[in-house]
Amino acid sequence: MGQSNSANSVMLVSKFDEELVTPDVLFILFGVYGDVMRVKILFNKKDTALVQMSEPRGAQLAILHLDRVKLFGKQIRVTASRHTDVQMPKEGQPDSGLTRDFTNSPLHRFKKPGSKNFQNIFPPADTLHLSNIPLVPSYPALYFQFGLSFNVSLNMPLNMPTGRM
């Protein structure tokens, strides 16, 4: 454990719904802001976790965009941690699936220096923007994929082909 400083890549995430949030959920959520290396939900306080990013920049962006955001209906807190890394459980120590190492995940978005993904970092929003979709599917196909669970509206450039090809 080290001292808290502005260059720390570990965050303390708290006040989330312990019934719905898993290390995988936190990996996906925080992975929008940087590459997540490790996630540890605290054994004695299951609404609290440590999330370690590959770089302090990712942690700073996540704190900026996710502190006080609602996740599964509960307002979470995201702050810099006094820890400098997230420890994996020792060999043979029970873990109950609360700690995950994502260091070699193929889902990391920021591996390449200068990646354009750094240009696409925004706070959470109620709107899902899809891009780089080859040959726009028909409106019914999009509705079937998203409309059963979400309110769907389709905004397309006028010169874009529609329908199935």
Buried (B, 14 or more C-beta within 10 A) or exposed (E): EEEEEEEBBBBBBBBBBBEEBBBEBBBEBBBBBBBBBBBBBBEEEBBBBBBBBBBBBBBBBBBEBBBEBEBEEBEBBBEBBEBBBBEEEEEEEEEEEBBBBBEEBEEBBBEEEEEEBBEEBEEEEEEEEEEEEEEBBEBEEBBEEBBEEEEBEEEEEEEEEEEEE
